[in-house]
Amino acid sequence: MSELVPRILGTGYCLPKTIRTNDDPIFAWLHANNPPGKNLFAGYEQRRVLAADEDLMTIMLPAAASALAAAKLNAADVDLLLGIGSVSDYSPPNALSQLHRQLGLSANCWVLPLANDFSNFNAGLLLADAMIRAGRARTALVVVGTNWTRYVDYHTPQAISAADGAAAAVLGASKHGWRVVDQQVLMATANYGSMTMSGQVVGFPQPVQGYSSLETPATFAITPAGAAAFGSFGVQKSVEAVTMLLKRNRLKGRDISLISHQASSVLTEAWKAAIKPAQYIETLAQFANMTAANIPVNLAWAELNEGVLKDHLVLFALGPDMHAHALLLTRD
């Protein structure tokens, strides 16, 4: 018999309307200087990109509204808002607070940004589950939105993967729907600083308006050590988070559907071969790398399109600090 426990009541997603293909002029330098076959980042045909007059709210607001509608709930029903707007206009506060205002959430609805890229959605589901079980919340809304196409240097290989997107999930006590079962994390913080979102400090021979240096706008950077760890940890070691989780819960790859981070086909193909899931839900070719939004967008997309075929679902995240996180969900 199904239990009355925290479950996903509804999901939703929203992507920008603008489509950027591989022959877009913005990639001209990369095509000339970083030819295919020598790149860790591969597998894309197109990606969605926020237009100049759009921002995170353009996609986060509809995604959240869609999830609430799917759950048959209103903004007044939400008493906990989790997730991230990445990259936010301010640091802090996060754009999640702007979403709180525009959705019209209650003044008693707590906003909790989760900056653990790129397992933000996994963490949101776990914390929502714990808060609802503890009686600290009744209904939680987890929203992740990303605009990284504005925060990559188009003279770096990773820029070819960048895409924007947003998705959301509503959690509350129910007898039906996906529920959290177990998790497994694998930290590799020896690689801290090898993949970063930061600006470069530029010094001046003479002070300018009292400043001897300024910092350039932040972009996502990968050092040579980060590129090496992309293979050693990202491709090879990180998958142990999934295999450990499955073993502990007496499951095999054939028992699960899998949704993972989708930075590159170099990763997804290696993970598919290692895990051998019954179903691998990914949208790399059409949606590219939505960074923190990869997992929630693909979950919401799958619910509306091909469906999740197995009753056990693993959400597998990979973060630049570096860490891997696997979350097991099941539905009764």
BALUMMI-913175 format. One line per 3 residues: number of its first residue (from 1); their letters; for each residue x, y, z of N, C-alpha, C. Coordinates in steps of 0.02 Angstrom, whole numbers, always signed. Each point is the difference from the previous one (the first is absolute). Layout:
NUM> a> X/Y/Z/X/Y/Z/X/Y/Z ~ ...
END
This chain:
1> mse> +42/-60/+0/-42/+60/+0/+44/+62/+0 ~ -19/+50/-38/+38/+62/-4/-4/+38/+65 ~ +55/+31/+19/+3/+40/+61/-14/+73/-13
4> lvp> -26/+34/+50/-9/+72/-4/+66/+32/+22 ~ +43/+14/-48/+67/+26/+14/+15/+56/-51 ~ +54/+38/+10/+17/+53/-49/+13/-31/-69
7> ril> -32/+29/-51/+7/-24/-68/-2/+60/-48 ~ +24/-11/-60/-5/+51/-52/-72/+1/-25 ~ -34/+56/+8/-70/+7/-19/-8/+26/-71
10> gtg> +51/+35/-25/-4/+28/-67/+67/+29/-20 ~ +14/+0/-65/+61/+29/-27/-17/+47/-58 ~ +47/+43/-16/-8/+45/-57/+67/+26/-23
13> ycl> +4/+20/-63/+63/+28/-25/-14/+53/-51 ~ +50/+42/-13/-6/+52/-50/+69/+13/-30 ~ +2/+4/-66/+62/+15/-36/-9/+64/-41
16> pkt> +53/+39/-10/-6/+59/-43/-21/-21/-70 ~ -31/+46/-37/-22/-14/-67/+57/+2/-51 ~ +51/+41/+14/+55/+8/-46/+43/-64/-3
19> irt> +12/-25/-61/+41/-60/-10/+66/+20/-32 ~ +54/-23/+30/+67/+13/-27/+29/-66/-25 ~ +16/-3/-64/+27/-61/-30/+76/+3/-2
22> ndd> +30/-56/-20/+73/-4/+0/+34/+46/-50 ~ -38/+23/-51/+30/+45/-49/-11/+74/+16 ~ -22/+14/+61/-9/+69/+20/+67/+37/+0
25> pif> +2/+63/-23/+63/+37/-3/+37/+5/+66 ~ -37/-6/+56/+33/+7/+65/+52/-56/+11 ~ -7/-55/-37/+47/-56/+7/+55/+0/-52
28> awl> +4/+53/-40/+49/+2/-56/+71/-10/+24 ~ +19/+35/+54/+69/-7/+24/+14/-71/+23 ~ -49/-31/+34/+10/-68/+24/+8/-50/-58
31> han> -40/+8/-52/+4/-45/-57/+68/+7/-34 ~ +27/+60/+0/+65/+12/-33/+59/-23/+41 ~ -8/+5/+65/+58/-11/+44/-6/-62/+45
34> npp> -58/-30/+2/-10/-59/+43/-42/-51/-38 ~ +29/-30/-52/-39/-43/-45/-28/-62/+35 ~ -55/-28/-27/-30/-61/+28/+51/-56/+3
37> gkn> -9/-43/+50/+46/-56/+8/+54/+13/+52 ~ +10/+64/+17/+49/+18/+51/-34/+33/+60 ~ -65/-9/+6/-38/+36/+50/-34/-48/+48
40> lfa> +4/+15/+65/-36/-39/+50/-75/+13/-3 ~ -19/+56/-32/-70/+20/-3/-28/-14/-69 ~ -47/-48/-3/-27/-21/-65/-71/-27/+9
43> gye> -36/-5/-57/-65/-32/+0/-59/+46/-9 ~ +11/+62/-20/-55/+49/-4/-17/+16/-72 ~ -64/+10/-12/-24/+24/-64/-30/+70/+6
46> qrr> -33/+12/+57/-28/+66/+13/-6/+9/+75 ~ -13/+62/+20/-10/+17/+70/-46/+60/+4 ~ -36/+6/+57/-45/+57/+10/+37/+55/+37
49> vla> -13/+63/-22/+38/+57/+25/-46/+58/+17 ~ +8/+29/+57/-38/+59/+18/+17/+59/-46 ~ -51/+35/-23/+11/+59/-43/+22/+59/+43
52> ade> +23/+53/-33/+27/+58/+35/-50/+32/+48 ~ -64/-3/-17/-51/+32/+42/-32/-50/+49 ~ +30/-59/+8/-26/-51/+46/+49/-11/+57
55> dlm> -26/-29/+55/+43/-15/+57/-24/-65/+33 ~ +28/-16/+58/-17/-62/+33/-75/-7/+14 ~ -33/+56/+16/-72/-4/+14/-40/-19/-61
58> tim> +27/+13/-60/-34/-18/-62/-14/-75/-3 ~ +45/-39/+29/-8/-73/-2/-17/-30/+68 ~ +24/+29/+54/-13/-28/+66/-73/+7/+21
61> lpa> -29/+57/-17/-70/+13/+20/-48/-49/-35 ~ +4/-9/-66/-45/-48/-32/+12/-72/+23 ~ +63/-18/+13/+16/-67/+23/-33/-14/+67
64> aas> +5/+48/+46/-30/-8/+65/-76/-2/-4 ~ -29/+43/-42/-73/+2/-8/-25/-66/-30 ~ +37/-28/-47/-20/-64/-30/+1/-56/+51
67> ala> +51/-1/+43/+4/-51/+52/-58/+5/+49 ~ -17/+61/+20/-56/+11/+45/-66/-22/-32 ~ -8/+15/-64/-61/-20/-36/-4/-76/-4
70> aak> +57/-33/-14/+0/-73/-4/-17/-31/+67 ~ +20/+33/+54/-15/-24/+68/-69/+20/+24 ~ -34/+41/-40/-67/+26/+17/+3/+40/+65
73> lna> +51/+42/+5/+9/+42/+59/+10/+72/-22 ~ -7/+46/+47/+9/+71/-12/+62/+26/+37 ~ +21/+60/-16/+58/+30/+33/-10/+4/+76
76> adv> -62/+11/+21/-15/+6/+72/+13/-65/+38 ~ +3/-56/-36/+10/-65/+32/+73/-14/+15 ~ +46/+38/-29/+72/-13/+8/+27/+34/+62
79> dll> +34/-38/+42/+31/+30/+60/+76/-11/+3 ~ +30/-25/-54/+72/-6/-4/+21/+2/-73 ~ +45/+46/-17/+26/+7/-68/+75/-14/+1
82> lgi> +20/-52/-36/+69/-22/-4/+25/+2/-72 ~ +66/+0/-9/+28/-2/-67/+54/+51/-11 ~ +4/+26/-62/+52/+48/-17/-17/+36/-65
85> gsv> +18/+62/-4/+2/+37/-63/+73/+12/-15 ~ +26/-31/-52/+72/+1/-13/+14/+17/-73 ~ +28/+59/-12/+35/+44/+45/-46/+59/+17
88> sdy> -6/+14/+65/-45/+53/+22/+30/+69/-12 ~ -44/+50/-2/+23/+69/-8/+44/+23/+58 ~ -15/-27/+59/+36/+20/+60/+28/-62/+35
91> spp> +50/+11/+41/+29/-55/+40/+20/+25/+69 ~ -44/-7/+49/-72/-12/-4/-37/+66/-10 ~ -69/-1/-2/-45/-57/+6/-6/-37/-67
94> nal> -23/-61/+5/-9/-41/-60/-66/+18/-34 ~ -3/-13/-65/-60/+14/-39/-61/-40/+24 ~ +11/-50/+41/-55/-39/+28/-47/+45/+40
97> sql> +27/+52/+31/-42/+48/+37/-43/+41/-48 ~ +27/+16/-58/-40/+35/-51/-57/-45/-24 ~ +14/-65/-7/-52/-47/-20/-54/-3/+54
100> hrq> +20/+1/+63/-48/+1/+55/-49/+58/-7 ~ +27/+58/-16/-42/+60/-7/-46/-5/-61 ~ +28/-21/-57/-39/-1/-61/-53/-56/+0
103> lgl> +13/-54/+36/-50/-53/+5/-56/+19/+48 ~ +15/+49/+43/-49/+20/+50/-3/-48/+59 ~ +57/-28/+18/+2/-47/+57/-9/+38/+66
106> san> -22/-37/+50/-14/+29/+66/+63/+29/+32 ~ -10/+50/+42/+56/+29/+38/+28/-51/+49 ~ -37/-52/+15/+22/-53/+45/+33/-58/-37
109> cwv> +6/+6/-67/+33/-52/-40/+75/+15/-2 ~ +40/-44/+29/+72/+10/+7/+34/-13/-67 ~ +46/+44/-20/+40/-8/-60/+69/-27/+20
112> lpl> +17/-59/-27/+64/-31/+16/+40/-15/-64 ~ +43/+46/-22/+42/-14/-58/+51/-54/+16 ~ +12/-45/-47/+47/-55/+9/+54/+6/-54
115> and> +59/+18/+22/+54/+17/-47/+49/-58/-11 ~ -24/-61/+4/+45/-58/-7/-1/-26/-72 ~ +19/+44/-47/+0/-19/-71/+38/-66/-10
118> fsn> -27/-47/-39/-62/+2/-38/-51/-50/+28 ~ +4/-14/+64/-48/-45/+31/-54/+39/+38 ~ -14/+61/-22/-48/+44/+34/-69/-31/+4
121> fna> -23/-31/-55/-67/-29/-1/-3/-60/+47 ~ +52/-43/-3/+2/-58/+45/-4/+23/+73 ~ +39/+51/+17/+0/+25/+68/-67/+28/+19
124> gll> -33/+35/-47/-65/+27/+14/-51/-53/+16 ~ +1/-56/-38/-46/-55/+13/+14/-31/+69 ~ +64/-10/+15/+18/-30/+65/-21/+44/+58
127> lad> +14/+65/-3/-18/+45/+54/-75/+7/+7 ~ -35/+4/-57/-73/+4/+3/-29/-62/+32 ~ +27/-58/-18/-23/-63/+30/+10/+1/+75
130> ami> +59/+22/+22/+15/+1/+72/-44/+50/+38 ~ -9/+59/-29/-40/+52/+33/-74/-21/+6 ~ -26/-31/-52/-70/-22/+2/-8/-57/+50
133> rag> +46/-48/+0/-3/-55/+47/+5/+24/+72 ~ +39/+52/+11/+9/+27/+68/-57/+45/+22 ~ -47/+14/-45/-55/+43/+17/+17/+74/-3
136> rar> +57/+17/-30/+22/+70/-5/-28/+35/-61 ~ -28/-39/-46/-31/+28/-60/-53/-49/-24 ~ -48/+26/-37/-51/-43/-29/+10/-8/-75
139> tal> +13/+56/-34/+9/+0/-72/+63/+37/-18 ~ +43/-32/-38/+64/+30/-21/+2/+6/-76 ~ +28/+55/-23/+10/+11/-71/+75/+6/-13
142> vvv> +26/-44/-43/+71/+0/-18/+6/+26/-72 ~ +37/+54/-9/+7/+32/-66/+74/+12/-15 ~ +22/-20/-59/+68/+12/-22/-2/+34/-69
145> gtn> +33/+56/-6/+3/+35/-64/+71/+21/-14 ~ +21/-5/-64/+69/+17/-17/+4/+43/-63 ~ +50/+43/-1/+12/+46/-57/+74/+2/-18
148> wtr> +32/-58/+1/+73/-3/-7/+24/+19/-70 ~ -44/+6/-49/+24/+22/-66/+29/+70/+4 ~ -17/+37/+53/+26/+67/+10/+64/+1/+42
151> yvd> +19/-59/+24/+56/-3/+47/+53/-51/-21 ~ +8/-7/-65/+55/-40/-27/+40/+43/-48 ~ +64/-15/-6/+44/+34/-48/-1/-40/-65
154> yht> -22/+31/-54/-7/-36/-63/+66/-10/-36 ~ +54/+5/+38/+67/-20/-23/+23/-61/+40 ~ -47/-32/+37/+17/-59/+40/-42/-59/-23
157> pqa> +26/-61/+1/-36/-58/-26/-69/-12/+31 ~ -6/+13/+66/-63/-14/+34/-57/+44/-24 ~ +15/+56/-33/-52/+47/-22/-47/-32/-51
160> isa> +25/-48/-39/-41/-32/-51/-59/-37/+30 ~ +5/-19/+64/-51/-40/+33/-55/+42/+32 ~ +12/+65/+12/-42/+40/+44/-71/+9/-27
163> adg> -49/-9/+45/-71/+11/-16/-35/+25/+62 ~ -59/+29/-9/-40/+26/+55/-63/-42/+8 ~ -26/-2/+62/-61/-37/+12/-21/+5/+72
166> aaa> -63/-20/+14/-26/+1/+68/-51/-55/+8 ~ -5/-26/+61/-50/-51/+15/-16/+2/+75 ~ -56/-31/+17/-24/+2/+69/-37/-64/+19
169> avl> -4/-13/+64/-38/-56/+26/-33/+21/+65 ~ -61/-23/+11/-37/+13/+61/-2/-64/+41 ~ +15/+5/+65/-2/-58/+44/-50/+11/+56
172> gas> -35/-54/+18/-46/+2/+55/-19/-72/+18 ~ -33/-9/+57/-19/-67/+22/-53/-28/-46 ~ +11/-61/-24/-46/-33/-46/+12/-75/+0
175> khg> -47/-37/-27/+7/-72/-8/+23/-19/-70 ~ +7/+50/-43/+18/-14/-69/+55/+48/-23 ~ +45/-26/-42/+53/+42/-28/+69/-22/+22
178> wrv> +51/+34/-27/+69/-16/+17/+16/+21/+72 ~ +35/-44/+35/+23/+15/+68/+74/-15/+6 ~ +34/+34/+45/+71/-10/+13/+11/-65/+38
181> vdq> +48/-40/-23/+16/-63/+33/+69/+3/+33 ~ +51/+22/-38/+68/-3/+25/+44/+46/-41 ~ +60/+14/+24/+47/+43/-35/+71/-24/+11
184> qvl> +45/+21/-44/+71/-15/+7/+40/+58/-30 ~ +47/+26/+40/+43/+54/-24/+72/-25/-4 ~ +38/+29/-45/+71/-15/-8/+35/+66/-11
187> mat> +39/+22/+50/+34/+64/-2/+72/-9/-24 ~ +22/+46/-43/+69/+0/-24/+27/+71/+4 ~ -1/+27/+61/+16/+71/+9/+74/+16/-8
190> any> +41/-50/-13/+70/+13/-19/+2/+40/-65 ~ -55/-3/-38/-5/+36/-63/-29/+70/+7 ~ -10/+22/+63/-27/+67/+12/+42/+53/-35
193> gsm> -33/+43/-37/+34/+54/-35/+18/-15/-71 ~ -13/-62/-22/+18/-19/-69/-57/+16/-49 ~ -61/+8/+26/-56/+24/-40/-36/+53/+41
196> tms> -2/+61/-26/-26/+56/+39/-41/+48/-42 ~ -43/+36/+35/-35/+57/-29/+30/+62/+33 ~ +41/+36/-36/+35/+57/+30/+23/+48/-53
199> gqv> +16/+61/+22/+29/+50/-44/+75/+0/+6 ~ +32/+38/-44/+73/+8/+2/+17/+69/+26 ~ +48/+4/+44/+22/+64/+28/+50/+33/-48
202> vgf> -17/+60/-20/+43/+38/-47/+29/+60/+38 ~ +66/+4/+2/+33/+54/+36/+17/+59/-45 ~ +5/+60/+29/+16/+61/-37/+67/+27/+24
205> pqp> +41/+26/-46/+64/+31/+21/-12/+60/+46 ~ -53/+37/-15/-19/+57/+42/-73/-9/+21 ~ -17/+19/+62/-69/-7/+24/-49/+37/-46
208> vqg> -58/-30/-10/-55/+30/-39/-58/+10/+47 ~ -17/+65/+12/-53/+18/+46/+11/-33/+68 ~ +62/-5/+20/+17/-28/+66/+10/-75/+1
211> yss> -11/-34/-57/+8/-73/-2/+64/-19/-37 ~ +38/-46/+30/+61/-23/-31/-12/-63/-42 ~ -61/-29/+7/-17/-59/-40/-76/-6/-5
214> let> -24/-36/-49/-71/-14/-9/-7/-73/-19 ~ -60/-28/+13/-13/-70/-17/-47/-3/-60 ~ +18/-41/-48/-41/-8/-60/-64/-39/+18
217> pat> -50/+1/-43/-61/-40/+12/+18/-74/+7 ~ -39/-35/+41/+13/-70/+14/-17/-44/-60 ~ +42/-49/-13/-13/-52/-50/+22/-67/+28
220> fai> -26/-54/-29/+17/-67/+23/+67/-20/-29 ~ +47/-15/+44/+68/-16/-22/+20/-70/+23 ~ +38/-34/-42/+26/-66/+16/+76/+1/-9
223> tpa> +37/-16/+52/+72/-2/-3/+23/-66/-32 ~ +63/-6/-19/+25/-65/-25/-12/-56/+49 ~ +6/+14/+65/-14/-51/+51/-74/-20/-1
226> gaa> -44/+50/-13/-71/-14/-5/-17/-43/-60 ~ +34/+13/-56/-11/-40/-60/+22/-73/+12 ~ +54/-9/+37/+23/-68/+16/-49/-35/+46
229> afg> -25/+37/+50/-48/-29/+47/-67/-14/-33 ~ -17/+36/-54/-60/-13/-39/+0/-74/-21 ~ +58/-25/-19/+6/-70/-20/+7/-47/+59
232> sfg> +47/+14/+44/+16/-46/+55/-57/-5/+50 ~ -30/+56/+19/-55/-3/+48/-68/+0/-36 ~ -10/+47/-47/-65/+6/-32/-19/-61/-40
235> vqk> +43/-23/-43/-16/-57/-43/+5/-66/+38 ~ +52/-8/+41/+14/-66/+29/-24/-8/+73 ~ +23/+42/+45/-12/-11/+71/-71/+17/+22
238> sve> -28/+53/-27/-64/+26/+24/-56/-51/-3 ~ +2/-46/-49/-53/-48/-9/-7/-47/+60 ~ +51/-3/+42/-4/-42/+60/-55/+23/+47
241> avt> -19/+65/-2/-55/+23/+41/-64/-38/-18 ~ -10/-13/-64/-59/-37/-23/+7/-74/+16 ~ +57/-30/-15/+7/-72/+12/-4/-17/+74
244> mll> +26/+43/+44/-6/-11/+72/-73/+5/+22 ~ -35/+48/-27/-71/+10/+18/-41/-60/-22 ~ +11/-24/-60/-37/-57/-26/+14/-63/+40
247> krn> +63/-11/+16/+19/-60/+37/-33/-1/+69 ~ +1/+57/+34/-29/+4/+67/-75/-14/-1 ~ -32/+19/-55/-73/-9/-6/-18/-62/-41
250> rlk> +49/-43/-13/-10/-64/-34/-33/+10/-68 ~ +27/+47/-38/-25/+15/-66/+56/-8/-51 ~ -19/-13/-62/+46/-2/-56/-18/+57/-48
253> grd> +45/+13/-47/-14/+51/-50/-65/-14/-37 ~ -14/-63/-13/-61/-18/-37/-64/+16/+38 ~ +7/+15/+65/-59/+14/+42/-19/+74/+1
256> isl> +42/+44/-29/-9/+71/+9/-7/+39/-65 ~ -32/+57/+6/+6/+53/-50/+52/+49/+28 ~ +39/+31/-43/+54/+44/+21/-6/+68/-32
259> ish> +6/+53/+41/+7/+68/-23/+64/+27/+30 ~ +44/+27/-41/+65/+23/+24/+14/+71/-21 ~ +54/+26/+28/+30/+61/-26/+19/-13/-73
262> qas> -8/+50/-43/+16/-11/-71/+45/+55/-28 ~ +62/+0/+24/+47/+50/-23/+29/-18/-68 ~ +5/-65/-15/+33/-22/-61/-17/-73/-14
265> svl> +0/-20/-62/-10/-70/-17/+59/-43/+23 ~ +57/+32/+11/+57/-36/+28/-19/-30/+67 ~ -37/+38/+40/-24/-24/+65/-58/-48/-8
268> tea> -52/+21/-36/-61/-39/-3/+11/-70/-30 ~ +43/-4/-51/+12/-65/-31/+38/-46/+48 ~ +47/+28/+37/+38/-40/+48/-45/-24/+56
271> wka> -43/+44/+25/-45/-19/+54/-51/-52/-23 ~ -25/+8/-60/-48/-48/-27/+31/-70/-4 ~ +62/-3/-22/+35/-64/-5/+13/-31/+69
274> aik> +16/+42/+49/+17/-25/+67/-61/-21/+40 ~ -55/+39/-6/-59/-13/+41/-49/-47/-34 ~ -5/+4/-66/-46/-41/-40/-72/+6/+23
277> paq> -26/+61/+4/-70/+9/+23/-49/-27/-51 ~ -59/-18/+23/-53/-23/-45/-22/+58/-44 ~ +2/+60/+26/-19/+61/-37/+47/+56/+21
280> yie> +28/+34/-49/+43/+58/+14/-35/+61/-30 ~ -26/+43/+42/-37/+59/-22/+49/+58/-6 ~ +13/+21/-62/+46/+56/-11/-21/+39/-62
283> tla> +18/+64/-1/-20/+45/-55/+60/+40/-24 ~ +59/-31/+3/+62/+36/-14/+0/+31/-70 ~ -23/-36/-50/+3/+25/-68/-44/+62/-10
286> qfa> -60/-1/+28/-46/+55/-12/+2/+56/+52 ~ +19/-15/+62/+0/+50/+53/+69/+17/+26 ~ +51/-40/-18/+70/+11/+21/+8/-1/+76
289> nmt> +47/+40/+25/+18/-2/+71/-32/+59/+37 ~ -54/-14/+35/-35/+51/+39/+27/+4/+71 ~ +60/-27/+10/+36/+0/+65/-45/-24/+57
292> aan> -15/+42/+48/-38/-21/+59/-71/-21/-17 ~ -26/+19/-58/-68/-15/-19/-7/-64/-41 ~ +55/-33/-16/-3/-60/-42/-48/-53/+28
295> ipv> +8/-18/+63/-39/-54/+29/-74/+18/+7 ~ -17/+57/+30/-72/+15/+6/-35/+12/-67 ~ +34/+30/-48/-31/+9/-66/-14/-68/-31
298> nla> +48/-46/+3/-11/-65/-31/-53/-41/+36 ~ -6/+8/+65/-53/-34/+36/-69/+26/-22 ~ -8/+66/+0/-64/+29/-21/-15/-14/-73
301> wae> +52/+3/-42/-8/-14/-72/-23/-72/-10 ~ +31/-46/+36/-18/-71/-7/-71/-14/+22 ~ -21/+33/+54/-69/-10/+24/-51/+19/-54
304> lne> +18/+49/-41/-47/+24/-52/+10/-35/-67 ~ +56/-35/-9/+16/-28/-65/+6/-76/+2 ~ +60/-26/+6/+9/-72/-5/-21/-38/+62
307> gvl> -6/+36/+57/-18/-32/+63/+60/-34/+32 ~ -4/-9/+66/+52/-37/+36/-23/-72/+3 ~ +35/-46/-31/-24/-68/-11/+6/-44/+62
310> kdh> +51/+10/+40/+11/-43/+59/-26/+35/+63 ~ -15/-41/+51/-25/+28/+63/+55/+20/+48 ~ +62/-11/-20/+58/+26/+37/+36/+49/-46
313> lvl> +14/+59/+26/+31/+54/-39/+60/+27/+37 ~ +58/+3/-34/+60/+28/+30/+15/+67/-33 ~ +10/+51/+41/+21/+66/-22/+74/+7/+17
316> fal> +42/+7/-51/+72/-2/+9/+32/+67/-20 ~ +26/+35/+50/+28/+66/-10/+76/-1/+6 ~ +32/+47/-36/+72/+8/+4/+16/+74/+9
319> gpd> +39/+17/+51/+14/+70/+15/+72/+19/-9 ~ +14/+64/-12/+69/+22/-14/+45/+9/+60 ~ -23/-17/+60/+44/+11/+59/+52/-54/+14
322> mha> +6/-63/-18/-49/-38/-38/-38/-47/+46 ~ -61/-17/-21/-38/-50/+37/-49/-35/-47 ~ -18/-61/+18/-52/-37/-35/-54/-17/+51
325> hal> -63/+5/-21/-55/-16/+46/-53/-39/-37 ~ -19/-57/+30/-53/-42/-29/-58/-3/+49 ~ -60/+11/-26/-61/+0/+40/-47/-51/-29
328> llt> -24/-46/+43/-46/-52/-21/-71/+19/+19 ~ -44/+1/-51/-71/+11/+10/-38/-63/-20 ~ -58/-10/+30/-43/-55/-21/-72/+22/+2
331> rd> -43/-34/-38/-71/+15/+2/-37/-66/+13 ~ -51/+4/+40/-38/-60/+20/-55/-13/-50
END
